[in-house]
Amino acid sequence: MPIARTIPTRQRPPKKIGDVKSSDLA
């Protein structure tokens, strides 16, 4: 299950995998 699928990259393009996780929690 890719995290990118949970969060739309259109809203905020994550630069690092850690950033994506932080955005999901925030």
C-alpha positions, 0 to 999 in steps of 0.5 A: 500500500503506497503512502502516495495513494493515501495522500494526493501529491497534487496538494503537496509534492513530498520530496522524501518518504519521511515527509509523506509520513509526516504529512499523513500524521499532521 
